[in-house]
Amino acid sequence: MRGRWAEGIPPRDLLWVIKSHLAICERPGGYGSDHRMVRRTEEIIWIKRSEFTCLVSLIPGPHNISHYVKEEVNFLHSPIPSNPTPETLATAYESITSAMAKGEILLMHRDKVDDVMGGFLAGFGLWKGRIKEPPQAVAMVEQILRRPVGGPGREIVAEFAASGLTQRS
C-alpha cells in the first residue's frame, strides 16, 4: 500500500468517552449491507497505527473477530444484545474496567453508534458510581454523542439503575 491508504482510515463516528482511555466507533468496515471488506481492512490498519491498544467488540455475533485475529489486533468480545439484561451489562463493564486498569486504551464498537450504545455508556457511568441518577447519565452521554439518546437507550439505563448493580470494590 502506498500514499494515504498506507496509514489506513479512522472508523466512522469515532468519539472519545474518557479521553485517552476509552473511545467508541461504528463497527470497522460498517454494518449490514454497507459493510465493506476493503474499508474494514483500512480501518483496522488505522486502529493498529493509533494509540488504541485493545479493540472491544460489543456486537452480539462474532463478526470481524476472525479478522482481528488474522491482523493480530488485541481485542475483547463482550456481546451486548439490543435488549441486554443488567447482568450482561455488568459483565461487560467488569471486562472493560479490568482492561482499563491494566492500562489498555480501548476502542469500543457495536454495529453503529446508536441508542443501545448510548444506554450502555450511560449505564457504565452509573455502574462506576461517577453518576448517581439515570437522567444525569443520559444527559452526559447525549453531550458525548452530540445527539439525544432515544427510548431503547433510556430503557437500558432505567433497567440497569433499578437492578442496583454497581462496581465491585
ZADOSE-126788 format. One record per atom (N, C-alpha, C): y, x, z; residue in three letters. Coordinates in Angstrom, 2 decimals, padded with zeros to 5 digits. Each point is the difference from the previous one (the first is absolute). Layout:
<nodes>
+---------+---------+---------+------+
:       y :       x :       z : vodo :
+---------+---------+---------+------+
:       Y :       X :       Z :  ala :
...
+---------+---------+---------+------+
</nodes>
This chain:
<nodes>
+---------+---------+---------+------+
:       y :       x :       z : vodo :
+---------+---------+---------+------+
: -001.18 :  000.83 :  000.00 :  met :
:  001.18 : -000.83 :  000.00 :  met :
:  001.24 :  000.87 :  000.00 :  met :
:  000.99 : -000.46 : -000.70 :  arg :
:  001.25 :  000.74 : -000.09 :  arg :
:  001.19 : -000.89 :  000.32 :  arg :
:  001.10 :  000.65 :  000.25 :  gly :
:  001.25 : -000.72 :  000.21 :  gly :
:  000.00 : -000.82 :  001.27 :  gly :
:  000.76 : -001.08 : -000.05 :  arg :
:  000.17 : -000.81 :  001.21 :  arg :
: -001.28 : -000.68 :  000.43 :  arg :
: -000.95 : -000.24 : -000.91 :  trp :
: -001.25 : -000.65 :  000.37 :  trp :
: -000.88 :  000.90 :  000.86 :  trp :
:  000.20 :  001.31 : -000.07 :  ala :
: -000.77 :  000.93 :  000.82 :  ala :
:  000.31 : -000.20 :  001.48 :  ala :
:  001.16 : -000.54 :  000.30 :  glu :
:  000.40 : -000.28 :  001.39 :  glu :
: -000.50 : -001.35 :  000.47 :  glu :
: -000.50 : -000.82 : -000.92 :  gly :
: -000.43 : -001.34 :  000.35 :  gly :
:  001.20 : -000.94 :  000.11 :  gly :
: -000.27 : -001.24 :  000.39 :  ile :
:  001.06 : -000.98 :  000.20 :  ile :
: -000.20 : -000.69 :  001.34 :  ile :
:  001.08 : -000.32 :  000.69 :  pro :
: -000.14 : -000.66 :  001.30 :  pro :
: -000.56 : -001.41 : -000.15 :  pro :
: -000.78 : -000.45 :  000.98 :  pro :
: -000.51 : -001.37 : -000.04 :  pro :
:  001.14 : -001.01 :  000.09 :  pro :
: -000.25 : -001.18 : -000.53 :  arg :
:  001.01 : -001.07 :  000.06 :  arg :
:  000.19 : -000.49 :  001.43 :  arg :
:  001.20 : -000.48 :  000.25 :  asp :
:  000.38 : -000.59 :  001.29 :  asp :
: -000.21 :  000.95 :  001.18 :  asp :
:  000.21 :  001.29 : -000.21 :  leu :
: -000.15 :  000.99 :  001.07 :  leu :
:  001.17 : -000.15 :  000.97 :  leu :
: -000.33 : -000.28 :  001.27 :  leu :
:  001.01 : -000.18 :  001.05 :  leu :
: -000.47 :  000.67 :  001.28 :  leu :
:  000.90 :  000.69 :  000.67 :  trp :
: -000.32 :  000.58 :  001.30 :  trp :
:  000.08 : -001.07 :  001.08 :  trp :
: -001.01 : -000.06 :  000.85 :  val :
: -000.02 : -000.90 :  001.14 :  val :
:  000.43 :  000.78 :  001.24 :  val :
: -000.62 :  001.16 :  000.20 :  ile :
:  000.38 :  000.93 :  001.06 :  ile :
:  000.26 :  001.33 : -000.70 :  ile :
:  001.25 :  000.36 : -000.13 :  lys :
:  000.40 :  001.17 : -000.79 :  lys :
: -000.84 :  001.22 :  000.35 :  lys :
: -000.51 :  000.64 : -001.04 :  ser :
: -000.81 :  001.21 :  000.09 :  ser :
: -001.35 : -000.18 :  000.69 :  ser :
: -000.41 : -001.26 :  000.23 :  his :
: -001.29 : -000.26 :  000.63 :  his :
: -000.83 : -001.04 : -000.74 :  his :
:  000.65 : -001.09 : -000.45 :  leu :
: -000.74 : -001.12 : -000.58 :  leu :
:  000.84 : -000.67 : -001.09 :  leu :
: -000.58 : -000.10 : -001.18 :  ala :
:  000.65 : -000.70 : -001.12 :  ala :
: -001.00 : -000.98 : -000.59 :  ala :
:  000.51 : -000.93 : -000.80 :  ile :
: -000.84 : -000.98 : -000.67 :  ile :
:  000.30 :  000.02 : -001.50 :  ile :
: -000.94 : -000.54 : -000.76 :  cys :
:  000.20 : -000.11 : -001.44 :  cys :
: -001.00 : -001.00 : -000.58 :  cys :
:  000.19 : -000.30 : -001.28 :  glu :
: -000.97 : -000.78 : -000.76 :  glu :
: -001.22 :  000.89 : -000.26 :  glu :
: -001.14 : -000.62 : -000.22 :  arg :
: -001.23 :  000.73 : -000.30 :  arg :
:  000.24 :  000.98 : -001.17 :  arg :
: -000.37 :  001.28 :  000.16 :  pro :
:  000.16 :  000.94 : -001.11 :  pro :
: -000.68 : -000.52 : -001.27 :  pro :
:  000.77 : -000.07 : -001.06 :  gly :
: -000.50 : -000.52 : -001.27 :  gly :
:  000.32 : -001.46 : -000.21 :  gly :
:  000.49 : -000.68 :  001.02 :  gly :
:  000.30 : -001.42 : -000.11 :  gly :
: -001.19 : -000.85 :  000.43 :  gly :
:  000.10 : -001.29 : -000.21 :  tyr :
: -001.05 : -000.91 :  000.44 :  tyr :
: -000.28 : -001.03 : -001.08 :  tyr :
: -001.18 : -000.60 :  000.08 :  gly :
: -000.38 : -001.06 : -000.94 :  gly :
:  000.05 :  000.46 : -001.43 :  gly :
:  000.47 : -000.87 : -000.86 :  ser :
:  000.05 :  000.31 : -001.43 :  ser :
:  001.06 :  001.05 : -000.33 :  ser :
:  000.88 :  000.29 :  000.96 :  asp :
:  001.03 :  001.03 : -000.20 :  asp :
: -000.49 :  001.40 :  000.36 :  asp :
: -001.23 :  000.11 :  000.53 :  his :
: -000.51 :  001.32 :  000.40 :  his :
: -000.21 :  000.88 : -001.23 :  his :
:  000.48 :  001.24 :  000.10 :  arg :
: -000.14 :  000.95 : -001.10 :  arg :
: -000.58 :  001.30 :  000.54 :  arg :
: -001.11 :  000.44 : -000.58 :  met :
: -000.66 :  001.23 :  000.45 :  met :
:  000.91 :  001.22 : -000.13 :  met :
:  000.73 :  000.08 : -001.11 :  val :
:  000.90 :  001.15 : -000.20 :  val :
:  001.08 :  000.01 :  001.06 :  val :
:  000.56 : -001.17 :  000.27 :  arg :
:  001.04 : -000.08 :  001.04 :  arg :
: -000.59 :  000.37 :  001.36 :  arg :
: -001.24 : -000.46 :  000.30 :  arg :
: -000.65 :  000.34 :  001.27 :  arg :
: -000.12 :  001.52 :  000.12 :  arg :
: -000.46 :  000.64 : -001.07 :  thr :
: -000.16 :  001.45 :  000.00 :  thr :
:  001.33 :  000.70 :  000.25 :  thr :
:  001.05 : -000.45 : -000.68 :  glu :
:  001.32 :  000.61 :  000.16 :  glu :
:  000.54 : -000.22 :  001.41 :  glu :
: -000.25 : -001.16 :  000.56 :  glu :
:  000.47 : -000.27 :  001.36 :  glu :
: -000.79 :  000.83 :  001.01 :  glu :
: -001.30 :  000.17 : -000.20 :  ile :
: -000.79 :  000.84 :  000.90 :  ile :
:  000.48 :  001.45 : -000.07 :  ile :
:  000.32 :  000.48 : -001.19 :  ile :
:  000.57 :  001.35 : -000.14 :  ile :
:  001.26 :  000.11 :  000.84 :  ile :
:  000.88 : -000.99 : -000.11 :  trp :
:  001.25 :  000.03 :  000.76 :  trp :
: -000.28 : -000.01 :  001.50 :  trp :
: -000.94 : -000.86 :  000.44 :  ile :
: -000.34 : -000.09 :  001.43 :  ile :
: -000.51 :  001.34 :  000.51 :  ile :
: -000.87 :  000.65 : -000.77 :  lys :
: -000.54 :  001.30 :  000.41 :  lys :
:  001.08 :  001.06 :  000.10 :  lys :
:  001.03 : -000.09 : -000.84 :  arg :
:  001.08 :  001.00 : -000.01 :  arg :
:  001.09 : -000.34 :  001.03 :  arg :
: -000.06 : -001.19 :  000.57 :  ser :
:  001.04 : -000.44 :  000.92 :  ser :
: -000.30 :  000.47 :  001.42 :  ser :
:  000.80 : -000.46 :  000.93 :  glu :
: -000.18 :  000.36 :  001.40 :  glu :
: -001.10 : -000.80 :  000.69 :  glu :
: -000.54 : -001.02 : -000.66 :  phe :
: -001.03 : -000.84 :  000.63 :  phe :
: -001.30 :  000.78 :  000.15 :  phe :
: -000.63 : -000.15 :  001.16 :  thr :
: -001.25 :  000.70 :  000.26 :  thr :
: -001.20 : -000.93 :  000.07 :  thr :
:  000.25 : -001.31 : -000.02 :  cys :
: -001.09 : -000.97 :  000.06 :  cys :
:  000.44 : -001.31 : -000.65 :  cys :
: -000.85 : -000.50 : -000.88 :  leu :
:  000.23 : -001.28 : -000.67 :  leu :
: -000.84 : -001.05 :  000.73 :  leu :
:  000.63 : -001.09 :  000.40 :  val :
: -000.69 : -001.06 :  000.73 :  val :
: -000.09 : -001.23 : -000.90 :  val :
: -001.22 : -000.37 : -000.34 :  ser :
: -000.23 : -001.18 : -000.83 :  ser :
: -000.30 : -001.18 :  000.91 :  ser :
:  000.82 : -001.04 : -000.11 :  leu :
: -000.20 : -001.23 :  000.78 :  leu :
: -000.63 : -001.10 : -000.84 :  leu :
: -000.30 :  000.29 : -001.28 :  ile :
: -000.56 : -001.06 : -000.85 :  ile :
: -001.44 : -000.28 :  000.44 :  ile :
: -000.41 : -001.27 : -000.06 :  pro :
: -001.32 : -000.37 :  000.49 :  pro :
: -001.17 :  000.68 : -000.72 :  pro :
:  000.13 :  000.23 : -001.30 :  gly :
: -001.09 :  000.62 : -000.75 :  gly :
:  000.14 :  001.50 : -000.08 :  gly :
: -001.00 :  000.65 : -000.60 :  pro :
:  000.01 :  001.46 : -000.10 :  pro :
:  000.77 :  000.53 : -001.22 :  pro :
:  000.84 : -000.82 : -000.60 :  his :
:  000.75 :  000.41 : -001.20 :  his :
:  000.76 :  001.29 :  000.26 :  his :
: -000.06 :  000.91 : -000.94 :  asn :
:  000.67 :  001.29 :  000.02 :  asn :
: -000.69 :  001.04 :  000.88 :  asn :
: -000.87 : -000.40 :  000.92 :  ile :
: -000.60 :  000.95 :  000.94 :  ile :
: -000.73 :  001.13 : -000.74 :  ile :
: -000.80 : -000.35 : -001.02 :  ser :
: -000.73 :  001.04 : -000.74 :  ser :
:  000.97 :  000.98 : -000.65 :  ser :
:  001.16 : -000.46 : -000.39 :  his :
:  001.00 :  000.88 : -000.61 :  his :
:  000.64 :  000.90 :  001.04 :  his :
:  000.19 : -000.51 :  001.22 :  tyr :
:  000.54 :  000.84 :  001.07 :  tyr :
: -000.99 :  001.12 :  000.33 :  tyr :
: -001.28 : -000.35 :  000.03 :  val :
: -001.04 :  001.00 :  000.26 :  val :
: -000.01 :  001.04 : -001.12 :  val :
: -000.02 : -000.47 : -001.24 :  lys :
: -000.04 :  000.88 : -001.17 :  lys :
:  001.20 :  000.95 : -000.03 :  lys :
:  001.17 : -000.52 :  000.34 :  glu :
:  001.23 :  000.79 : -000.01 :  glu :
:  000.24 :  000.76 :  001.30 :  glu :
: -000.95 : -000.10 :  000.93 :  glu :
:  000.07 :  000.69 :  001.29 :  glu :
:  001.27 : -000.35 :  000.78 :  glu :
:  000.26 : -001.30 :  000.06 :  val :
:  001.13 : -000.52 :  000.77 :  val :
: -000.54 : -000.42 :  001.37 :  val :
:  000.62 :  000.47 :  001.05 :  asn :
: -000.37 : -000.42 :  001.35 :  asn :
:  000.38 : -001.47 :  000.15 :  asn :
: -000.94 : -000.85 :  000.42 :  phe :
:  000.30 : -001.43 :  000.08 :  phe :
: -000.73 : -000.66 :  001.16 :  phe :
:  000.51 : -001.16 :  000.39 :  leu :
: -000.64 : -000.92 :  000.93 :  leu :
: -000.11 : -001.34 : -000.72 :  leu :
: -001.08 : -000.71 :  000.24 :  his :
: -000.13 : -001.35 : -000.54 :  his :
: -000.11 : -000.95 :  001.18 :  his :
:  001.04 : -000.78 :  000.23 :  ser :
:  000.04 : -001.00 :  001.07 :  ser :
:  000.26 : -001.35 : -000.66 :  ser :
: -001.06 : -000.68 : -000.45 :  pro :
:  000.17 : -001.25 : -000.76 :  pro :
:  000.71 : -001.10 :  000.80 :  pro :
:  001.03 : -000.57 : -000.61 :  ile :
:  000.74 : -001.12 :  000.59 :  ile :
: -000.04 : -001.16 : -001.00 :  ile :
: -000.77 : -001.06 :  000.32 :  pro :
: -000.04 : -001.15 : -000.90 :  pro :
:  001.33 : -000.77 :  000.05 :  pro :
:  000.12 : -000.99 : -000.87 :  ser :
:  001.23 : -000.80 : -000.04 :  ser :
:  000.24 : -000.78 :  001.29 :  ser :
: -001.07 : -000.35 :  000.70 :  asn :
:  000.11 : -000.72 :  001.28 :  asn :
: -000.71 :  000.80 :  001.08 :  asn :
:  000.58 :  001.12 :  000.43 :  pro :
: -000.70 :  000.86 :  000.96 :  pro :
: -000.03 : -000.59 :  001.40 :  pro :
: -001.05 :  000.33 :  000.74 :  thr :
: -000.06 : -000.38 :  001.41 :  thr :
:  000.80 :  001.02 :  000.80 :  thr :
:  000.45 : -000.37 :  001.18 :  pro :
:  000.70 :  000.98 :  000.84 :  pro :
: -000.86 :  001.24 :  000.29 :  pro :
: -001.30 : -000.19 :  000.13 :  glu :
: -000.90 :  001.12 :  000.27 :  glu :
: -000.06 :  000.97 : -001.20 :  glu :
: -000.02 : -000.57 : -001.21 :  thr :
:  000.01 :  000.83 : -001.21 :  thr :
:  001.29 :  000.81 : -000.06 :  thr :
:  001.11 : -000.64 :  000.32 :  leu :
:  001.29 :  000.70 :  000.02 :  leu :
: -000.01 :  001.12 :  001.04 :  leu :
: -000.48 : -000.29 :  001.19 :  ala :
: -000.02 :  001.00 :  001.08 :  ala :
: -000.85 :  001.20 : -000.39 :  ala :
: -001.12 : -000.23 : -000.68 :  thr :
: -000.85 :  001.11 : -000.45 :  thr :
:  000.76 :  000.88 : -000.98 :  thr :
:  000.70 : -000.61 : -000.95 :  ala :
:  000.80 :  000.77 : -000.96 :  ala :
:  001.12 :  000.74 :  000.71 :  ala :
:  000.67 : -000.66 :  000.94 :  tyr :
:  001.09 :  000.64 :  000.73 :  tyr :
: -000.50 :  001.22 :  000.77 :  tyr :
: -001.20 : -000.11 :  000.59 :  glu :
: -000.60 :  001.13 :  000.72 :  glu :
: -000.20 :  001.19 : -000.94 :  glu :
: -000.55 : -000.27 : -001.20 :  ser :
: -000.25 :  001.07 : -000.98 :  ser :
:  001.29 :  000.68 : -000.42 :  ser :
:  001.01 : -000.82 : -000.27 :  ile :
:  001.29 :  000.53 : -000.46 :  ile :
:  000.67 :  000.82 :  001.10 :  ile :
: -000.02 : -000.51 :  001.21 :  thr :
:  000.61 :  000.71 :  001.13 :  thr :
: -000.72 :  001.31 :  000.27 :  thr :
: -001.32 : -000.02 : -000.10 :  ser :
: -000.79 :  001.22 :  000.21 :  ser :
:  000.35 :  001.06 : -001.05 :  ser :
:  000.10 : -000.42 : -001.25 :  ala :
:  000.36 :  000.94 : -001.07 :  ala :
:  001.40 :  000.56 :  000.22 :  ala :
:  000.93 : -000.85 :  000.41 :  met :
:  001.36 :  000.47 :  000.25 :  met :
:  000.04 :  000.97 :  001.18 :  met :
: -000.82 : -000.26 :  001.03 :  ala :
: -000.05 :  000.89 :  001.16 :  ala :
: -000.53 :  001.38 : -000.38 :  ala :
: -000.79 :  000.07 : -001.06 :  lys :
: -000.52 :  001.29 : -000.49 :  lys :
:  001.00 :  000.69 : -000.91 :  lys :
:  001.17 : -000.61 : -000.19 :  gly :
:  001.04 :  000.61 : -000.82 :  gly :
: -000.03 : -000.38 : -001.47 :  gly :
: -000.87 : -000.95 : -000.36 :  glu :
: -000.07 : -000.43 : -001.40 :  glu :
:  001.29 : -000.73 : -000.39 :  glu :
:  000.42 :  000.18 : -001.23 :  ile :
:  001.12 : -000.75 : -000.57 :  ile :
: -000.64 : -000.99 : -000.95 :  ile :
:  000.08 : -001.28 :  000.34 :  leu :
: -000.78 : -001.05 : -000.66 :  leu :
:  000.77 : -000.73 : -001.08 :  leu :
: -000.71 : -000.26 : -001.09 :  leu :
:  000.48 : -000.90 : -001.05 :  leu :
: -001.01 : -001.14 : -000.06 :  leu :
:  000.44 : -001.18 :  000.37 :  met :
: -000.88 : -001.16 :  000.15 :  met :
:  000.23 : -000.98 : -001.14 :  met :
: -001.10 : -000.58 : -000.51 :  his :
:  000.16 : -000.97 : -001.09 :  his :
: -000.97 : -001.17 :  000.12 :  his :
:  000.43 : -001.12 : -000.54 :  arg :
: -000.84 : -001.13 : -000.37 :  arg :
:  000.18 : -000.13 : -001.50 :  arg :
: -000.52 : -001.07 : -000.60 :  asp :
:  000.20 : -000.16 : -001.44 :  asp :
:  001.49 :  000.01 : -000.32 :  asp :
:  000.77 : -000.72 :  000.80 :  lys :
:  001.45 : -000.03 : -000.20 :  lys :
:  000.68 : -000.12 :  001.36 :  lys :
:  001.28 :  000.28 :  000.03 :  val :
:  000.77 : -000.14 :  001.23 :  val :
:  000.42 : -001.46 :  000.06 :  val :
: -000.76 : -000.77 :  000.78 :  asp :
:  000.17 : -001.45 :  000.03 :  asp :
:  000.15 : -000.49 :  001.43 :  asp :
: -000.14 : -001.32 :  000.18 :  asp :
:  000.14 : -000.59 :  001.33 :  asp :
: -001.09 :  000.48 :  000.96 :  asp :
: -001.21 :  000.22 : -000.51 :  val :
: -001.08 :  000.50 :  000.87 :  val :
:  000.37 :  001.39 :  000.52 :  val :
:  000.52 :  000.86 : -000.87 :  met :
:  000.44 :  001.32 :  000.44 :  met :
:  001.14 : -000.13 :  001.00 :  met :
:  000.92 : -000.93 : -000.25 :  gly :
:  001.09 : -000.23 :  000.94 :  gly :
: -000.51 : -000.44 :  001.37 :  gly :
: -000.93 : -000.94 :  000.01 :  gly :
: -000.60 : -000.46 :  001.26 :  gly :
: -000.75 :  001.11 :  000.70 :  gly :
: -000.71 :  000.80 : -000.78 :  phe :
: -000.74 :  001.15 :  000.55 :  phe :
:  000.96 :  000.96 :  000.69 :  phe :
:  001.10 :  000.33 : -000.66 :  leu :
:  000.97 :  000.93 :  000.58 :  leu :
:  000.68 : -000.57 :  001.25 :  leu :
:  000.34 : -001.28 : -000.04 :  ala :
:  000.63 : -000.63 :  001.17 :  ala :
: -000.97 : -000.01 :  001.18 :  ala :
: -001.26 : -000.29 : -000.27 :  gly :
: -001.03 :  000.04 :  001.04 :  gly :
: -000.15 :  001.40 :  000.58 :  gly :
:  000.13 :  001.02 : -000.85 :  phe :
: -000.09 :  001.39 :  000.45 :  phe :
:  001.11 :  000.31 :  001.00 :  phe :
:  001.20 : -000.49 : -000.28 :  gly :
:  001.11 :  000.19 :  000.93 :  gly :
: -000.27 : -000.66 :  001.34 :  gly :
: -000.59 : -001.20 : -000.02 :  leu :
: -000.35 : -000.68 :  001.25 :  leu :
: -001.11 :  000.76 :  000.72 :  leu :
: -001.01 :  000.42 : -000.74 :  trp :
: -001.14 :  000.70 :  000.58 :  trp :
:  000.43 :  001.29 :  000.70 :  trp :
:  000.92 :  000.74 : -000.64 :  lys :
:  000.48 :  001.25 :  000.59 :  lys :
:  000.88 : -000.25 :  001.22 :  lys :
:  000.48 : -001.25 :  000.17 :  gly :
:  000.85 : -000.31 :  001.13 :  gly :
:  001.46 :  000.36 : -000.22 :  gly :
:  000.34 :  000.42 : -001.21 :  arg :
:  001.38 :  000.37 : -000.30 :  arg :
:  000.88 : -001.23 : -000.17 :  arg :
: -000.65 : -001.10 : -000.35 :  ile :
:  000.69 : -001.27 : -000.19 :  ile :
: -000.74 : -001.01 :  000.86 :  ile :
:  000.73 : -000.87 :  000.66 :  lys :
: -000.63 : -000.92 :  000.95 :  lys :
: -000.26 : -001.40 : -000.55 :  lys :
:  000.80 : -000.46 : -000.94 :  glu :
: -000.09 : -001.37 : -000.47 :  glu :
: -000.26 : -000.06 : -001.50 :  glu :
: -000.84 : -000.95 : -000.46 :  pro :
: -000.27 : -000.12 : -001.43 :  pro :
:  001.23 : -000.15 : -000.89 :  pro :
:  001.02 : -000.80 :  000.38 :  pro :
:  001.17 : -000.10 : -000.88 :  pro :
:  000.71 :  001.35 : -000.20 :  pro :
:  000.06 :  000.81 :  001.07 :  gln :
:  000.61 :  001.32 : -000.12 :  gln :
: -000.83 :  000.89 : -000.93 :  gln :
: -001.33 : -000.08 :  000.12 :  ala :
: -000.88 :  000.81 : -000.85 :  ala :
:  000.17 : -000.39 : -001.46 :  ala :
:  000.06 : -001.29 : -000.27 :  val :
:  000.18 : -000.47 : -001.38 :  val :
:  001.35 :  000.45 : -000.53 :  val :
:  001.05 : -000.12 :  000.80 :  ala :
:  001.35 :  000.41 : -000.44 :  ala :
:  000.03 :  001.49 : -000.32 :  ala :
: -000.67 :  000.82 :  000.82 :  met :
: -000.04 :  001.44 : -000.25 :  met :
: -000.69 :  000.29 : -001.34 :  met :
: -001.13 : -000.66 : -000.24 :  val :
: -000.75 :  000.22 : -001.24 :  val :
:  000.79 : -000.50 : -001.21 :  val :
:  000.70 : -001.10 :  000.16 :  glu :
:  000.83 : -000.50 : -001.11 :  glu :
:  001.07 :  001.02 : -000.38 :  glu :
:  000.54 :  000.70 :  000.97 :  gln :
:  000.98 :  001.05 : -000.31 :  gln :
: -000.66 :  001.14 : -000.76 :  gln :
: -001.21 :  000.38 :  000.40 :  ile :
: -000.72 :  001.09 : -000.68 :  ile :
: -000.34 : -000.41 : -001.43 :  ile :
: -000.54 : -001.22 : -000.15 :  leu :
: -000.42 : -000.47 : -001.32 :  leu :
:  001.16 : -000.45 : -000.88 :  leu :
:  001.14 : -000.26 :  000.63 :  arg :
:  001.19 : -000.49 : -000.71 :  arg :
: -000.26 : -001.36 : -000.65 :  arg :
: -000.80 : -000.81 :  000.67 :  arg :
: -000.29 : -001.35 : -000.47 :  arg :
: -000.62 : -000.79 :  001.16 :  arg :
:  000.02 : -001.33 : -000.08 :  pro :
: -000.60 : -000.80 :  001.07 :  pro :
: -001.52 :  000.13 :  000.03 :  pro :
: -000.55 : -000.14 :  001.20 :  val :
: -001.45 : -000.10 :  000.16 :  val :
: -000.32 : -001.48 :  000.02 :  val :
: -000.85 : -000.44 : -000.92 :  gly :
: -000.33 : -001.42 : -000.13 :  gly :
: -001.04 : -000.48 :  001.00 :  gly :
: -000.42 : -001.25 : -000.21 :  gly :
: -000.93 : -000.67 :  000.90 :  gly :
: -001.27 :  000.77 :  000.33 :  gly :
: -000.72 :  000.54 : -000.98 :  pro :
: -001.24 :  000.72 :  000.33 :  pro :
:  000.24 :  001.18 :  000.96 :  pro :
:  001.07 :  000.73 : -000.21 :  gly :
:  000.31 :  001.12 :  000.88 :  gly :
:  000.39 : -000.46 :  001.39 :  gly :
:  000.77 : -001.06 :  000.07 :  arg :
:  000.43 : -000.52 :  001.30 :  arg :
: -001.19 : -000.56 :  000.79 :  arg :
: -000.97 : -000.60 : -000.71 :  glu :
: -001.21 : -000.49 :  000.67 :  glu :
: -000.80 :  001.16 :  000.59 :  glu :
: -000.10 :  001.09 : -000.74 :  ile :
: -000.73 :  001.18 :  000.49 :  ile :
:  000.64 :  000.50 :  001.29 :  ile :
:  001.32 :  000.09 :  000.02 :  val :
:  000.72 :  000.48 :  001.18 :  val :
: -000.20 : -000.96 :  001.17 :  val :
:  000.14 : -001.29 : -000.25 :  ala :
: -000.14 : -001.00 :  001.08 :  ala :
: -001.40 :  000.05 :  000.61 :  ala :
: -001.03 :  000.07 : -000.85 :  glu :
: -001.37 :  000.06 :  000.51 :  glu :
: -000.25 :  001.29 :  000.77 :  glu :
:  000.53 :  001.10 : -000.51 :  phe :
: -000.19 :  001.25 :  000.71 :  phe :
:  000.71 : -000.02 :  001.35 :  phe :
:  001.23 : -000.51 :  000.04 :  ala :
:  000.74 : -000.07 :  001.25 :  ala :
: -000.71 : -000.90 :  001.01 :  ala :
: -000.56 : -001.11 : -000.47 :  ala :
: -000.71 : -000.92 :  000.89 :  ala :
: -001.29 :  000.62 :  000.56 :  ala :
: -000.54 :  000.98 : -000.70 :  ser :
: -001.27 :  000.60 :  000.45 :  ser :
:  000.18 :  000.87 :  001.24 :  ser :
:  001.22 :  000.50 :  000.21 :  gly :
:  000.26 :  000.86 :  001.15 :  gly :
: -000.50 :  001.43 : -000.16 :  gly :
: -000.50 :  000.34 : -001.19 :  leu :
: -000.49 :  001.37 : -000.22 :  leu :
:  001.18 :  000.98 : -000.06 :  leu :
: -000.13 :  001.11 :  000.68 :  thr :
:  001.00 :  001.06 : -000.05 :  thr :
: -000.70 :  001.34 : -000.06 :  thr :
:  000.77 :  001.02 : -000.25 :  gln :
: -000.56 :  001.35 : -000.10 :  gln :
: -000.65 :  000.39 :  001.32 :  gln :
: -001.18 :  000.55 : -000.11 :  arg :
: -000.68 :  000.50 :  001.20 :  arg :
:  000.58 :  001.34 :  000.38 :  arg :
:  000.27 :  000.19 :  001.25 :  ser :
:  000.60 :  001.27 :  000.46 :  ser :
: -001.04 :  001.08 :  000.07 :  ser :
+---------+---------+---------+------+
</nodes>
